[in-house]
Amino acid sequence: MGGASDSLEELAAQIGVDAKNLPATVNRFNKLAEQLDDQDFGRGKTDYDRFYGDRSREGAGATLGDLAKAPYYAVEIRMGALGTNGGAKTSAQAQIMDVDGEPIAGLFGAGNVISAPTGSVYAGAGGTLGPALTFGYIAGRAAARRVNR
Ligand SMILES: Cc1cc2nc3c(=O)[nH]c(=O)nc-3n(C[C@H](O)[C@H](O)[C@H](O)COP(=O)(O)OP(=O)(O)OC[C@H]3O[C@@H](n4cnc5c(N)ncnc54)[C@H](O)[C@@H]3O)c2cc1C
């Protein structure tokens, strides 16, 4: 769901939210953006935020700018998982290991349900999809060969 309008009230109607709350929320955001202090969500307070922001601007300003110029746009944001922190250990055959480090018969894993093959680092784009596809391929082949039944 999304929308676009020159008026915040009209945009609110398009996306099915209260016509008074949206302008009030935008006004508050603009005030905090002007102060470069997002007290509501802490935007711009971490190095990570600022790194992915507009680095031509100083400090929290890299991620905070007022919403003052029409047209206004709305897009629906949904939760997603980039990767996991932890997860089941696997062998190079994509076998899930038990707490003693032995493969569990008939259990294979790939993607976000296993411990990240790259450890605690995300080396860049493809850092999760690449291993997920590779381990999925290995798991499928290993399961077909019945390596641990
Ligand atoms: C915004 C965003 C950007 C990303 N960008 C990149 C990128 O540039 N490069 C990169 O390498 N990785 C990227 N990733 C990470 C990558 O998309 C994931 O690591 C990858 O999709 C994980 O694959 P998966 O198969 O393990 O899990 P998923 O793709 O999450 O698949 C799990 C599936 O299981 C289904 N499911 C869940 N519960 C049940 C149930 N009970 N019964 C049946 N089905 C169920 C879900 O609907 C889903 O389809 C990004 C992730 C996000 C959210």
PDBQT file of the ligand as one rigid body, heavy atoms in Angstrom, charges set to zero:
ROOT
HETATM    1  C1  LIG A 201      15.601  -5.713   2.878  1.00  0.00    +0.000 C 
HETATM    2  C2  LIG A 201      16.561  -6.867   2.723  1.00  0.00    +0.000 A 
HETATM    3  C3  LIG A 201      17.629  -6.732   1.857  1.00  0.00    +0.000 A 
HETATM    4  C4  LIG A 201      18.521  -7.770   1.682  1.00  0.00    +0.000 A 
HETATM    5  N1  LIG A 201      19.560  -7.623   0.817  1.00  0.00    +0.000 NA
HETATM    6  C5  LIG A 201      20.420  -8.631   0.629  1.00  0.00    +0.000 A 
HETATM    7  C6  LIG A 201      21.491  -8.509  -0.305  1.00  0.00    +0.000 A 
HETATM    8  O1  LIG A 201      21.663  -7.477  -0.978  1.00  0.00    +0.000 OA
HETATM    9  N2  LIG A 201      22.348  -9.542  -0.427  1.00  0.00    +0.000 N 
HETATM   10  C7  LIG A 201      22.215 -10.683   0.282  1.00  0.00    +0.000 A 
HETATM   11  O2  LIG A 201      23.026 -11.593   0.128  1.00  0.00    +0.000 OA
HETATM   12  N3  LIG A 201      21.205 -10.841   1.165  1.00  0.00    +0.000 NA
HETATM   13  C8  LIG A 201      20.294  -9.862   1.353  1.00  0.00    +0.000 A 
HETATM   14  N4  LIG A 201      19.260 -10.006   2.240  1.00  0.00    +0.000 N 
HETATM   15  C9  LIG A 201      19.197 -11.234   3.044  1.00  0.00    +0.000 C 
HETATM   16  C10 LIG A 201      18.576 -12.397   2.284  1.00  0.00    +0.000 C 
HETATM   17  O3  LIG A 201      17.395 -11.965   1.631  1.00  0.00    +0.000 OA
HETATM   18  C11 LIG A 201      18.250 -13.521   3.300  1.00  0.00    +0.000 C 
HETATM   19  O4  LIG A 201      19.428 -13.872   4.014  1.00  0.00    +0.000 OA
HETATM   20  C12 LIG A 201      17.714 -14.748   2.574  1.00  0.00    +0.000 C 
HETATM   21  O5  LIG A 201      16.534 -14.426   1.873  1.00  0.00    +0.000 OA
HETATM   22  C13 LIG A 201      17.444 -15.859   3.558  1.00  0.00    +0.000 C 
HETATM   23  O6  LIG A 201      16.909 -16.936   2.830  1.00  0.00    +0.000 OA
HETATM   24  P1  LIG A 201      16.132 -18.065   3.559  1.00  0.00    +0.000 P 
HETATM   25  O7  LIG A 201      15.677 -18.998   2.485  1.00  0.00    +0.000 OA
HETATM   26  O8  LIG A 201      16.953 -18.628   4.671  1.00  0.00    +0.000 OA
HETATM   27  O9  LIG A 201      14.896 -17.358   4.282  1.00  0.00    +0.000 OA
HETATM   28  P2  LIG A 201      13.656 -16.587   3.643  1.00  0.00    +0.000 P 
HETATM   29  O10 LIG A 201      14.005 -16.009   2.298  1.00  0.00    +0.000 OA
HETATM   30  O11 LIG A 201      13.188 -15.680   4.728  1.00  0.00    +0.000 OA
HETATM   31  O12 LIG A 201      12.623 -17.741   3.366  1.00  0.00    +0.000 OA
HETATM   32  C14 LIG A 201      11.907 -18.351   4.412  1.00  0.00    +0.000 C 
HETATM   33  C15 LIG A 201      10.545 -18.739   3.849  1.00  0.00    +0.000 C 
HETATM   34  O13 LIG A 201       9.864 -19.552   4.790  1.00  0.00    +0.000 OA
HETATM   35  C16 LIG A 201       8.526 -19.153   4.828  1.00  0.00    +0.000 C 
HETATM   36  N5  LIG A 201       7.976 -19.586   6.120  1.00  0.00    +0.000 N 
HETATM   37  C17 LIG A 201       8.194 -19.044   7.338  1.00  0.00    +0.000 A 
HETATM   38  N6  LIG A 201       7.528 -19.732   8.272  1.00  0.00    +0.000 NA
HETATM   39  C18 LIG A 201       6.882 -20.721   7.640  1.00  0.00    +0.000 A 
HETATM   40  C19 LIG A 201       6.023 -21.789   8.072  1.00  0.00    +0.000 A 
HETATM   41  N7  LIG A 201       5.715 -21.945   9.343  1.00  0.00    +0.000 N 
HETATM   42  N8  LIG A 201       5.542 -22.625   7.131  1.00  0.00    +0.000 NA
HETATM   43  C20 LIG A 201       5.869 -22.466   5.822  1.00  0.00    +0.000 A 
HETATM   44  N9  LIG A 201       6.673 -21.496   5.353  1.00  0.00    +0.000 NA
HETATM   45  C21 LIG A 201       7.168 -20.636   6.263  1.00  0.00    +0.000 A 
HETATM   46  C22 LIG A 201       8.554 -17.654   4.640  1.00  0.00    +0.000 C 
HETATM   47  O14 LIG A 201       7.320 -17.189   4.164  1.00  0.00    +0.000 OA
HETATM   48  C23 LIG A 201       9.660 -17.527   3.575  1.00  0.00    +0.000 C 
HETATM   49  O15 LIG A 201       9.157 -17.621   2.272  1.00  0.00    +0.000 OA
HETATM   50  C24 LIG A 201      18.334  -8.988   2.412  1.00  0.00    +0.000 A 
HETATM   51  C25 LIG A 201      17.249  -9.112   3.275  1.00  0.00    +0.000 A 
HETATM   52  C26 LIG A 201      16.374  -8.075   3.441  1.00  0.00    +0.000 A 
HETATM   53  C27 LIG A 201      15.188  -8.249   4.369  1.00  0.00    +0.000 C 
ENDROOT
TORSDOF 0
